[in-house]
Amino acid sequence: MVFVPLTTSQERLFGTKYLSDISLSVATAETVDATKALIQSTLLTHFNIKSADAANFSIQNQADMVSTISSVTGTLKLFL
């Protein structure tokens, strides 16, 4: 294992100064929606954002990503 400070890895490995994503896992599928809501609420409060519509972040789960990929794949099939 190699441990690199976050800021060093961001600047030297990824060429950015800002955190771009955070990955989390939950113990069971039943807790995904509650966890997603808690994370959103925490970030909105921490960054003093008044509503979810004004948020400068997004939260996605694997089901959302699968749905997006399926939609794109379906569109590509129509073009073919």
PyMOL Python script that loads the backbone (N, CA, C, O; Angstrom):
from pymol import cmd

cmd.read_pdbstr("""\
ATOM      1  N   MET A   1       0.834  -1.175   0.000  1.00  0.00           N
ATOM      2  CA  MET A   1       0.000   0.000   0.000  1.00  0.00           C
ATOM      3  C   MET A   1       0.881   1.242   0.000  1.00  0.00           C
ATOM      4  O   MET A   1       1.955   1.275   0.601  1.00  0.00           O
ATOM      5  N   VAL A   2       0.395   2.241  -0.684  1.00  0.00           N
ATOM      6  CA  VAL A   2       1.086   3.518  -0.699  1.00  0.00           C
ATOM      7  C   VAL A   2       0.096   4.572  -0.223  1.00  0.00           C
ATOM      8  O   VAL A   2      -1.019   4.659  -0.739  1.00  0.00           O
ATOM      9  N   PHE A   3       0.492   5.355   0.738  1.00  0.00           N
ATOM     10  CA  PHE A   3      -0.347   6.422   1.248  1.00  0.00           C
ATOM     11  C   PHE A   3       0.219   7.753   0.767  1.00  0.00           C
ATOM     12  O   PHE A   3       1.403   8.040   0.941  1.00  0.00           O
ATOM     13  N   VAL A   4      -0.644   8.557   0.161  1.00  0.00           N
ATOM     14  CA  VAL A   4      -0.245   9.863  -0.363  1.00  0.00           C
ATOM     15  C   VAL A   4      -1.198  10.887   0.232  1.00  0.00           C
ATOM     16  O   VAL A   4      -2.405  10.650   0.259  1.00  0.00           O
ATOM     17  N   PRO A   5      -0.697  12.007   0.705  1.00  0.00           N
ATOM     18  CA  PRO A   5      -1.600  13.043   1.218  1.00  0.00           C
ATOM     19  C   PRO A   5      -2.616  13.460   0.149  1.00  0.00           C
ATOM     20  O   PRO A   5      -2.285  13.518  -1.035  1.00  0.00           O
ATOM     21  N   LEU A   6      -3.832  13.746   0.563  1.00  0.00           N
ATOM     22  CA  LEU A   6      -4.907  14.079  -0.365  1.00  0.00           C
ATOM     23  C   LEU A   6      -4.532  15.222  -1.294  1.00  0.00           C
ATOM     24  O   LEU A   6      -4.700  15.114  -2.509  1.00  0.00           O
ATOM     25  N   THR A   7      -4.026  16.316  -0.736  1.00  0.00           N
ATOM     26  CA  THR A   7      -3.703  17.474  -1.579  1.00  0.00           C
ATOM     27  C   THR A   7      -2.589  17.157  -2.573  1.00  0.00           C
ATOM     28  O   THR A   7      -2.607  17.653  -3.700  1.00  0.00           O
ATOM     29  N   THR A   8      -1.632  16.344  -2.173  1.00  0.00           N
ATOM     30  CA  THR A   8      -0.551  15.947  -3.080  1.00  0.00           C
ATOM     31  C   THR A   8      -1.088  15.102  -4.224  1.00  0.00           C
ATOM     32  O   THR A   8      -0.730  15.318  -5.382  1.00  0.00           O
ATOM     33  N   SER A   9      -1.945  14.141  -3.905  1.00  0.00           N
ATOM     34  CA  SER A   9      -2.506  13.294  -4.956  1.00  0.00           C
ATOM     35  C   SER A   9      -3.383  14.092  -5.899  1.00  0.00           C
ATOM     36  O   SER A   9      -3.366  13.858  -7.108  1.00  0.00           O
ATOM     37  N   GLN A  10      -4.154  15.038  -5.360  1.00  0.00           N
ATOM     38  CA  GLN A  10      -5.008  15.861  -6.219  1.00  0.00           C
ATOM     39  C   GLN A  10      -4.173  16.673  -7.190  1.00  0.00           C
ATOM     40  O   GLN A  10      -4.458  16.694  -8.387  1.00  0.00           O
ATOM     41  N   GLU A  11      -3.156  17.336  -6.694  1.00  0.00           N
ATOM     42  CA  GLU A  11      -2.369  18.225  -7.533  1.00  0.00           C
ATOM     43  C   GLU A  11      -1.438  17.472  -8.474  1.00  0.00           C
ATOM     44  O   GLU A  11      -1.362  17.806  -9.656  1.00  0.00           O
ATOM     45  N   ARG A  12      -0.734  16.470  -7.979  1.00  0.00           N
ATOM     46  CA  ARG A  12       0.296  15.799  -8.788  1.00  0.00           C
ATOM     47  C   ARG A  12      -0.236  14.644  -9.621  1.00  0.00           C
ATOM     48  O   ARG A  12       0.243  14.419 -10.733  1.00  0.00           O
ATOM     49  N   LEU A  13      -1.203  13.916  -9.114  1.00  0.00           N
ATOM     50  CA  LEU A  13      -1.714  12.769  -9.855  1.00  0.00           C
ATOM     51  C   LEU A  13      -2.901  13.115 -10.741  1.00  0.00           C
ATOM     52  O   LEU A  13      -3.038  12.580 -11.841  1.00  0.00           O
ATOM     53  N   PHE A  14      -3.760  14.013 -10.259  1.00  0.00           N
ATOM     54  CA  PHE A  14      -4.991  14.290 -10.993  1.00  0.00           C
ATOM     55  C   PHE A  14      -5.060  15.701 -11.561  1.00  0.00           C
ATOM     56  O   PHE A  14      -5.991  16.019 -12.301  1.00  0.00           O
ATOM     57  N   GLY A  15      -4.096  16.549 -11.231  1.00  0.00           N
ATOM     58  CA  GLY A  15      -4.044  17.896 -11.797  1.00  0.00           C
ATOM     59  C   GLY A  15      -5.164  18.815 -11.367  1.00  0.00           C
ATOM     60  O   GLY A  15      -5.564  19.693 -12.131  1.00  0.00           O
ATOM     61  N   THR A  16      -5.674  18.639 -10.180  1.00  0.00           N
ATOM     62  CA  THR A  16      -6.752  19.491  -9.680  1.00  0.00           C
ATOM     63  C   THR A  16      -6.445  19.917  -8.253  1.00  0.00           C
ATOM     64  O   THR A  16      -5.664  19.271  -7.556  1.00  0.00           O
ATOM     65  N   LYS A  17      -7.057  20.994  -7.832  1.00  0.00           N
ATOM     66  CA  LYS A  17      -6.879  21.466  -6.460  1.00  0.00           C
ATOM     67  C   LYS A  17      -8.102  21.178  -5.595  1.00  0.00           C
ATOM     68  O   LYS A  17      -8.094  21.438  -4.392  1.00  0.00           O
ATOM     69  N   TYR A  18      -9.145  20.644  -6.209  1.00  0.00           N
ATOM     70  CA  TYR A  18     -10.402  20.449  -5.503  1.00  0.00           C
ATOM     71  C   TYR A  18     -10.827  18.990  -5.530  1.00  0.00           C
ATOM     72  O   TYR A  18     -10.537  18.261  -6.479  1.00  0.00           O
ATOM     73  N   LEU A  19     -11.508  18.581  -4.490  1.00  0.00           N
ATOM     74  CA  LEU A  19     -12.050  17.240  -4.400  1.00  0.00           C
ATOM     75  C   LEU A  19     -13.190  17.119  -5.408  1.00  0.00           C
ATOM     76  O   LEU A  19     -14.113  17.933  -5.400  1.00  0.00           O
ATOM     77  N   SER A  20     -13.132  16.114  -6.268  1.00  0.00           N
ATOM     78  CA  SER A  20     -14.144  15.997  -7.313  1.00  0.00           C
ATOM     79  C   SER A  20     -15.184  14.926  -7.034  1.00  0.00           C
ATOM     80  O   SER A  20     -16.307  15.028  -7.528  1.00  0.00           O
ATOM     81  N   ASP A  21     -14.851  13.911  -6.268  1.00  0.00           N
ATOM     82  CA  ASP A  21     -15.855  12.915  -5.928  1.00  0.00           C
ATOM     83  C   ASP A  21     -15.454  12.145  -4.672  1.00  0.00           C
ATOM     84  O   ASP A  21     -14.284  12.072  -4.297  1.00  0.00           O
ATOM     85  N   ILE A  22     -16.468  11.584  -4.051  1.00  0.00           N
ATOM     86  CA  ILE A  22     -16.291  10.756  -2.865  1.00  0.00           C
ATOM     87  C   ILE A  22     -17.114   9.496  -3.095  1.00  0.00           C
ATOM     88  O   ILE A  22     -18.278   9.584  -3.484  1.00  0.00           O
ATOM     89  N   SER A  23     -16.537   8.346  -2.865  1.00  0.00           N
ATOM     90  CA  SER A  23     -17.253   7.083  -3.022  1.00  0.00           C
ATOM     91  C   SER A  23     -17.528   6.495  -1.646  1.00  0.00           C
ATOM     92  O   SER A  23     -16.657   6.476  -0.776  1.00  0.00           O
ATOM     93  N   LEU A  24     -18.736   6.023  -1.467  1.00  0.00           N
ATOM     94  CA  LEU A  24     -19.142   5.407  -0.202  1.00  0.00           C
ATOM     95  C   LEU A  24     -19.814   4.084  -0.473  1.00  0.00           C
ATOM     96  O   LEU A  24     -20.300   3.842  -1.578  1.00  0.00           O
ATOM     97  N   SER A  25     -19.844   3.239   0.515  1.00  0.00           N
ATOM     98  CA  SER A  25     -20.615   2.009   0.420  1.00  0.00           C
ATOM     99  C   SER A  25     -21.458   1.874   1.680  1.00  0.00           C
ATOM    100  O   SER A  25     -21.083   2.340   2.756  1.00  0.00           O
ATOM    101  N   VAL A  26     -22.597   1.231   1.520  1.00  0.00           N
ATOM    102  CA  VAL A  26     -23.499   1.012   2.653  1.00  0.00           C
ATOM    103  C   VAL A  26     -23.605  -0.487   2.904  1.00  0.00           C
ATOM    104  O   VAL A  26     -23.318  -1.299   2.024  1.00  0.00           O
ATOM    105  N   ALA A  27     -24.014  -0.836   4.093  1.00  0.00           N
ATOM    106  CA  ALA A  27     -24.060  -2.251   4.491  1.00  0.00           C
ATOM    107  C   ALA A  27     -25.134  -3.024   3.742  1.00  0.00           C
ATOM    108  O   ALA A  27     -24.913  -4.171   3.353  1.00  0.00           O
ATOM    109  N   THR A  28     -26.293  -2.411   3.535  1.00  0.00           N
ATOM    110  CA  THR A  28     -27.390  -3.108   2.856  1.00  0.00           C
ATOM    111  C   THR A  28     -28.047  -2.182   1.838  1.00  0.00           C
ATOM    112  O   THR A  28     -27.985  -0.960   1.967  1.00  0.00           O
ATOM    113  N   ALA A  29     -28.667  -2.767   0.839  1.00  0.00           N
ATOM    114  CA  ALA A  29     -29.343  -1.990  -0.204  1.00  0.00           C
ATOM    115  C   ALA A  29     -30.512  -1.187   0.364  1.00  0.00           C
ATOM    116  O   ALA A  29     -30.880  -0.153  -0.194  1.00  0.00           O
ATOM    117  N   GLU A  30     -31.089  -1.646   1.451  1.00  0.00           N
ATOM    118  CA  GLU A  30     -32.235  -0.960   2.043  1.00  0.00           C
ATOM    119  C   GLU A  30     -31.867   0.412   2.614  1.00  0.00           C
ATOM    120  O   GLU A  30     -32.735   1.271   2.770  1.00  0.00           O
ATOM    121  N   THR A  31     -30.593   0.618   2.922  1.00  0.00           N
ATOM    122  CA  THR A  31     -30.180   1.885   3.532  1.00  0.00           C
ATOM    123  C   THR A  31     -29.679   2.917   2.531  1.00  0.00           C
ATOM    124  O   THR A  31     -29.285   4.016   2.920  1.00  0.00           O
ATOM    125  N   VAL A  32     -29.691   2.573   1.232  1.00  0.00           N
ATOM    126  CA  VAL A  32     -29.156   3.477   0.212  1.00  0.00           C
ATOM    127  C   VAL A  32     -29.897   4.806   0.186  1.00  0.00           C
ATOM    128  O   VAL A  32     -29.268   5.863   0.233  1.00  0.00           O
ATOM    129  N   ASP A  33     -31.219   4.771   0.111  1.00  0.00           N
ATOM    130  CA  ASP A  33     -31.983   6.013   0.006  1.00  0.00           C
ATOM    131  C   ASP A  33     -31.843   6.885   1.255  1.00  0.00           C
ATOM    132  O   ASP A  33     -31.698   8.103   1.148  1.00  0.00           O
ATOM    133  N   ALA A  34     -31.884   6.274   2.422  1.00  0.00           N
ATOM    134  CA  ALA A  34     -31.738   7.032   3.665  1.00  0.00           C
ATOM    135  C   ALA A  34     -30.344   7.644   3.762  1.00  0.00           C
ATOM    136  O   ALA A  34     -30.190   8.786   4.194  1.00  0.00           O
ATOM    137  N   THR A  35     -29.340   6.887   3.361  1.00  0.00           N
ATOM    138  CA  THR A  35     -27.966   7.388   3.390  1.00  0.00           C
ATOM    139  C   THR A  35     -27.791   8.535   2.406  1.00  0.00           C
ATOM    140  O   THR A  35     -27.149   9.537   2.722  1.00  0.00           O
ATOM    141  N   LYS A  36     -28.355   8.392   1.222  1.00  0.00           N
ATOM    142  CA  LYS A  36     -28.292   9.442   0.203  1.00  0.00           C
ATOM    143  C   LYS A  36     -28.939  10.731   0.722  1.00  0.00           C
ATOM    144  O   LYS A  36     -28.389  11.817   0.539  1.00  0.00           O
ATOM    145  N   ALA A  37     -30.092  10.615   1.361  1.00  0.00           N
ATOM    146  CA  ALA A  37     -30.787  11.783   1.918  1.00  0.00           C
ATOM    147  C   ALA A  37     -29.972  12.422   3.039  1.00  0.00           C
ATOM    148  O   ALA A  37     -29.905  13.648   3.130  1.00  0.00           O
ATOM    149  N   LEU A  38     -29.358  11.616   3.883  1.00  0.00           N
ATOM    150  CA  LEU A  38     -28.542  12.134   4.981  1.00  0.00           C
ATOM    151  C   LEU A  38     -27.317  12.872   4.456  1.00  0.00           C
ATOM    152  O   LEU A  38     -26.967  13.937   4.964  1.00  0.00           O
ATOM    153  N   ILE A  39     -26.663  12.309   3.439  1.00  0.00           N
ATOM    154  CA  ILE A  39     -25.490  12.961   2.848  1.00  0.00           C
ATOM    155  C   ILE A  39     -25.880  14.293   2.227  1.00  0.00           C
ATOM    156  O   ILE A  39     -25.193  15.298   2.414  1.00  0.00           O
ATOM    157  N   GLN A  40     -26.982  14.299   1.490  1.00  0.00           N
ATOM    158  CA  GLN A  40     -27.438  15.543   0.861  1.00  0.00           C
ATOM    159  C   GLN A  40     -27.747  16.604   1.914  1.00  0.00           C
ATOM    160  O   GLN A  40     -27.334  17.755   1.778  1.00  0.00           O
ATOM    161  N   SER A  41     -28.455  16.226   2.941  1.00  0.00           N
ATOM    162  CA  SER A  41     -28.800  17.159   4.011  1.00  0.00           C
ATOM    163  C   SER A  41     -27.549  17.703   4.692  1.00  0.00           C
ATOM    164  O   SER A  41     -27.453  18.899   4.968  1.00  0.00           O
ATOM    165  N   THR A  42     -26.597  16.822   4.958  1.00  0.00           N
ATOM    166  CA  THR A  42     -25.351  17.229   5.613  1.00  0.00           C
ATOM    167  C   THR A  42     -24.562  18.211   4.757  1.00  0.00           C
ATOM    168  O   THR A  42     -24.070  19.219   5.263  1.00  0.00           O
ATOM    169  N   LEU A  43     -24.440  17.924   3.458  1.00  0.00           N
ATOM    170  CA  LEU A  43     -23.699  18.818   2.568  1.00  0.00           C
ATOM    171  C   LEU A  43     -24.401  20.168   2.408  1.00  0.00           C
ATOM    172  O   LEU A  43     -23.747  21.211   2.399  1.00  0.00           O
ATOM    173  N   LEU A  44     -25.718  20.149   2.283  1.00  0.00           N
ATOM    174  CA  LEU A  44     -26.467  21.404   2.165  1.00  0.00           C
ATOM    175  C   LEU A  44     -26.273  22.269   3.406  1.00  0.00           C
ATOM    176  O   LEU A  44     -26.073  23.480   3.302  1.00  0.00           O
ATOM    177  N   THR A  45     -26.332  21.651   4.565  1.00  0.00           N
ATOM    178  CA  THR A  45     -26.149  22.382   5.813  1.00  0.00           C
ATOM    179  C   THR A  45     -24.714  22.883   5.947  1.00  0.00           C
ATOM    180  O   THR A  45     -24.496  24.045   6.292  1.00  0.00           O
ATOM    181  N   HIS A  46     -23.740  22.026   5.679  1.00  0.00           N
ATOM    182  CA  HIS A  46     -22.334  22.380   5.837  1.00  0.00           C
ATOM    183  C   HIS A  46     -21.932  23.553   4.942  1.00  0.00           C
ATOM    184  O   HIS A  46     -21.197  24.446   5.363  1.00  0.00           O
ATOM    185  N   PHE A  47     -22.422  23.536   3.704  1.00  0.00           N
ATOM    186  CA  PHE A  47     -22.045  24.590   2.767  1.00  0.00           C
ATOM    187  C   PHE A  47     -23.069  25.721   2.703  1.00  0.00           C
ATOM    188  O   PHE A  47     -22.993  26.590   1.834  1.00  0.00           O
ATOM    189  N   ASN A  48     -24.024  25.702   3.629  1.00  0.00           N
ATOM    190  CA  ASN A  48     -25.036  26.753   3.751  1.00  0.00           C
ATOM    191  C   ASN A  48     -25.780  26.997   2.442  1.00  0.00           C
ATOM    192  O   ASN A  48     -25.950  28.135   2.007  1.00  0.00           O
ATOM    193  N   ILE A  49     -26.217  25.901   1.826  1.00  0.00           N
ATOM    194  CA  ILE A  49     -26.994  25.971   0.588  1.00  0.00           C
ATOM    195  C   ILE A  49     -28.455  25.845   0.980  1.00  0.00           C
ATOM    196  O   ILE A  49     -28.839  24.930   1.708  1.00  0.00           O
ATOM    197  N   LYS A  50     -29.264  26.774   0.490  1.00  0.00           N
ATOM    198  CA  LYS A  50     -30.660  26.859   0.941  1.00  0.00           C
ATOM    199  C   LYS A  50     -31.559  25.745   0.412  1.00  0.00           C
ATOM    200  O   LYS A  50     -32.457  25.300   1.126  1.00  0.00           O
ATOM    201  N   SER A  51     -31.341  25.283  -0.822  1.00  0.00           N
ATOM    202  CA  SER A  51     -32.192  24.229  -1.367  1.00  0.00           C
ATOM    203  C   SER A  51     -31.373  23.268  -2.220  1.00  0.00           C
ATOM    204  O   SER A  51     -30.284  23.602  -2.686  1.00  0.00           O
ATOM    205  N   ALA A  52     -31.911  22.079  -2.413  1.00  0.00           N
ATOM    206  CA  ALA A  52     -31.223  21.076  -3.225  1.00  0.00           C
ATOM    207  C   ALA A  52     -31.088  21.534  -4.672  1.00  0.00           C
ATOM    208  O   ALA A  52     -30.139  21.151  -5.356  1.00  0.00           O
ATOM    209  N   ASP A  53     -32.022  22.343  -5.139  1.00  0.00           N
ATOM    210  CA  ASP A  53     -31.959  22.861  -6.516  1.00  0.00           C
ATOM    211  C   ASP A  53     -30.769  23.788  -6.715  1.00  0.00           C
ATOM    212  O   ASP A  53     -30.261  23.899  -7.831  1.00  0.00           O
ATOM    213  N   ALA A  54     -30.316  24.450  -5.668  1.00  0.00           N
ATOM    214  CA  ALA A  54     -29.186  25.381  -5.756  1.00  0.00           C
ATOM    215  C   ALA A  54     -27.845  24.701  -5.474  1.00  0.00           C
ATOM    216  O   ALA A  54     -26.802  25.355  -5.481  1.00  0.00           O
ATOM    217  N   ALA A  55     -27.873  23.396  -5.226  1.00  0.00           N
ATOM    218  CA  ALA A  55     -26.647  22.675  -4.868  1.00  0.00           C
ATOM    219  C   ALA A  55     -25.665  22.631  -6.032  1.00  0.00           C
ATOM    220  O   ALA A  55     -26.060  22.491  -7.190  1.00  0.00           O
ATOM    221  N   ASN A  56     -24.390  22.751  -5.711  1.00  0.00           N
ATOM    222  CA  ASN A  56     -23.337  22.647  -6.718  1.00  0.00           C
ATOM    223  C   ASN A  56     -22.666  21.276  -6.658  1.00  0.00           C
ATOM    224  O   ASN A  56     -21.492  21.137  -6.999  1.00  0.00           O
ATOM    225  N   PHE A  57     -23.415  20.275  -6.225  1.00  0.00           N
ATOM    226  CA  PHE A  57     -22.940  18.901  -6.163  1.00  0.00           C
ATOM    227  C   PHE A  57     -24.071  17.977  -6.568  1.00  0.00           C
ATOM    228  O   PHE A  57     -25.235  18.377  -6.581  1.00  0.00           O
ATOM    229  N   SER A  58     -23.733  16.759  -6.893  1.00  0.00           N
ATOM    230  CA  SER A  58     -24.757  15.766  -7.192  1.00  0.00           C
ATOM    231  C   SER A  58     -24.423  14.478  -6.445  1.00  0.00           C
ATOM    232  O   SER A  58     -23.262  14.187  -6.155  1.00  0.00           O
ATOM    233  N   ILE A  59     -25.457  13.730  -6.147  1.00  0.00           N
ATOM    234  CA  ILE A  59     -25.295  12.460  -5.453  1.00  0.00           C
ATOM    235  C   ILE A  59     -25.944  11.398  -6.320  1.00  0.00           C
ATOM    236  O   ILE A  59     -27.119  11.504  -6.669  1.00  0.00           O
ATOM    237  N   GLN A  60     -25.180  10.382  -6.664  1.00  0.00           N
ATOM    238  CA  GLN A  60     -25.695   9.298  -7.496  1.00  0.00           C
ATOM    239  C   GLN A  60     -25.419   7.967  -6.825  1.00  0.00           C
ATOM    240  O   GLN A  60     -24.410   7.793  -6.143  1.00  0.00           O
ATOM    241  N   ASN A  61     -26.320   7.046  -7.028  1.00  0.00           N
ATOM    242  CA  ASN A  61     -26.057   5.692  -6.578  1.00  0.00           C
ATOM    243  C   ASN A  61     -25.920   4.797  -7.799  1.00  0.00           C
ATOM    244  O   ASN A  61     -26.148   5.246  -8.922  1.00  0.00           O
ATOM    245  N   GLN A  62     -25.559   3.560  -7.599  1.00  0.00           N
ATOM    246  CA  GLN A  62     -25.325   2.667  -8.724  1.00  0.00           C
ATOM    247  C   GLN A  62     -26.581   2.462  -9.557  1.00  0.00           C
ATOM    248  O   GLN A  62     -26.490   2.315 -10.776  1.00  0.00           O
ATOM    249  N   ALA A  63     -27.744   2.450  -8.930  1.00  0.00           N
ATOM    250  CA  ALA A  63     -28.989   2.288  -9.674  1.00  0.00           C
ATOM    251  C   ALA A  63     -29.196   3.464 -10.627  1.00  0.00           C
ATOM    252  O   ALA A  63     -29.642   3.276 -11.759  1.00  0.00           O
ATOM    253  N   ASP A  64     -28.872   4.681 -10.168  1.00  0.00           N
ATOM    254  CA  ASP A  64     -28.965   5.860 -11.033  1.00  0.00           C
ATOM    255  C   ASP A  64     -28.024   5.733 -12.227  1.00  0.00           C
ATOM    256  O   ASP A  64     -28.399   6.046 -13.357  1.00  0.00           O
ATOM    257  N   MET A  65     -26.812   5.277 -11.972  1.00  0.00           N
ATOM    258  CA  MET A  65     -25.826   5.140 -13.038  1.00  0.00           C
ATOM    259  C   MET A  65     -26.229   4.068 -14.046  1.00  0.00           C
ATOM    260  O   MET A  65     -26.049   4.252 -15.250  1.00  0.00           O
ATOM    261  N   VAL A  66     -26.768   2.956 -13.567  1.00  0.00           N
ATOM    262  CA  VAL A  66     -27.227   1.895 -14.461  1.00  0.00           C
ATOM    263  C   VAL A  66     -28.366   2.410 -15.327  1.00  0.00           C
ATOM    264  O   VAL A  66     -28.425   2.111 -16.519  1.00  0.00           O
ATOM    265  N   SER A  67     -29.262   3.175 -14.741  1.00  0.00           N
ATOM    266  CA  SER A  67     -30.371   3.753 -15.495  1.00  0.00           C
ATOM    267  C   SER A  67     -29.874   4.695 -16.582  1.00  0.00           C
ATOM    268  O   SER A  67     -30.368   4.657 -17.709  1.00  0.00           O
ATOM    269  N   THR A  68     -28.905   5.537 -16.256  1.00  0.00           N
ATOM    270  CA  THR A  68     -28.339   6.465 -17.233  1.00  0.00           C
ATOM    271  C   THR A  68     -27.653   5.712 -18.367  1.00  0.00           C
ATOM    272  O   THR A  68     -27.836   6.043 -19.538  1.00  0.00           O
ATOM    273  N   ILE A  69     -26.874   4.710 -18.021  1.00  0.00           N
ATOM    274  CA  ILE A  69     -26.177   3.919 -19.040  1.00  0.00           C
ATOM    275  C   ILE A  69     -27.182   3.182 -19.923  1.00  0.00           C
ATOM    276  O   ILE A  69     -26.988   3.102 -21.136  1.00  0.00           O
ATOM    277  N   SER A  70     -28.234   2.654 -19.346  1.00  0.00           N
ATOM    278  CA  SER A  70     -29.259   1.964 -20.126  1.00  0.00           C
ATOM    279  C   SER A  70     -29.938   2.923 -21.094  1.00  0.00           C
ATOM    280  O   SER A  70     -30.214   2.568 -22.239  1.00  0.00           O
ATOM    281  N   SER A  71     -30.202   4.124 -20.634  1.00  0.00           N
ATOM    282  CA  SER A  71     -30.824   5.137 -21.490  1.00  0.00           C
ATOM    283  C   SER A  71     -29.923   5.494 -22.665  1.00  0.00           C
ATOM    284  O   SER A  71     -30.385   5.576 -23.803  1.00  0.00           O
ATOM    285  N   VAL A  72     -28.649   5.706 -22.395  1.00  0.00           N
ATOM    286  CA  VAL A  72     -27.693   6.034 -23.455  1.00  0.00           C
ATOM    287  C   VAL A  72     -27.571   4.872 -24.426  1.00  0.00           C
ATOM    288  O   VAL A  72     -27.546   5.078 -25.639  1.00  0.00           O
ATOM    289  N   THR A  73     -27.495   3.663 -23.910  1.00  0.00           N
ATOM    290  CA  THR A  73     -27.398   2.475 -24.763  1.00  0.00           C
ATOM    291  C   THR A  73     -28.636   2.337 -25.645  1.00  0.00           C
ATOM    292  O   THR A  73     -28.529   2.007 -26.827  1.00  0.00           O
ATOM    293  N   GLY A  74     -29.798   2.588 -25.074  1.00  0.00           N
ATOM    294  CA  GLY A  74     -31.042   2.539 -25.849  1.00  0.00           C
ATOM    295  C   GLY A  74     -31.053   3.563 -26.969  1.00  0.00           C
ATOM    296  O   GLY A  74     -31.492   3.265 -28.079  1.00  0.00           O
ATOM    297  N   THR A  75     -30.577   4.754 -26.690  1.00  0.00           N
ATOM    298  CA  THR A  75     -30.500   5.806 -27.713  1.00  0.00           C
ATOM    299  C   THR A  75     -29.544   5.414 -28.825  1.00  0.00           C
ATOM    300  O   THR A  75     -29.840   5.619 -30.002  1.00  0.00           O
ATOM    301  N   LEU A  76     -28.394   4.850 -28.459  1.00  0.00           N
ATOM    302  CA  LEU A  76     -27.423   4.409 -29.458  1.00  0.00           C
ATOM    303  C   LEU A  76     -28.002   3.287 -30.333  1.00  0.00           C
ATOM    304  O   LEU A  76     -27.734   3.241 -31.533  1.00  0.00           O
ATOM    305  N   LYS A  77     -28.778   2.401 -29.748  1.00  0.00           N
ATOM    306  CA  LYS A  77     -29.413   1.326 -30.515  1.00  0.00           C
ATOM    307  C   LYS A  77     -30.371   1.905 -31.540  1.00  0.00           C
ATOM    308  O   LYS A  77     -30.460   1.411 -32.664  1.00  0.00           O
ATOM    309  N   LEU A  78     -31.093   2.962 -31.150  1.00  0.00           N
ATOM    310  CA  LEU A  78     -32.027   3.594 -32.100  1.00  0.00           C
ATOM    311  C   LEU A  78     -31.268   4.177 -33.294  1.00  0.00           C
ATOM    312  O   LEU A  78     -31.724   4.058 -34.431  1.00  0.00           O
ATOM    313  N   PHE A  79     -30.136   4.796 -33.051  1.00  0.00           N
ATOM    314  CA  PHE A  79     -29.351   5.368 -34.125  1.00  0.00           C
ATOM    315  C   PHE A  79     -28.779   4.307 -35.048  1.00  0.00           C
ATOM    316  O   PHE A  79     -28.649   4.526 -36.252  1.00  0.00           O
ATOM    317  N   LEU A  80     -28.439   3.156 -34.479  1.00  0.00           N
ATOM    318  CA  LEU A  80     -27.881   2.070 -35.292  1.00  0.00           C
ATOM    319  C   LEU A  80     -28.946   1.406 -36.108  1.00  0.00           C
ATOM    320  O   LEU A  80     -28.658   0.469 -36.853  1.00  0.00           O
TER     321      LEU A  80
END
""", "prot")
cmd.dss("prot")
cmd.show_as("cartoon", "prot")
cmd.util.cbc("prot")
cmd.orient("prot")
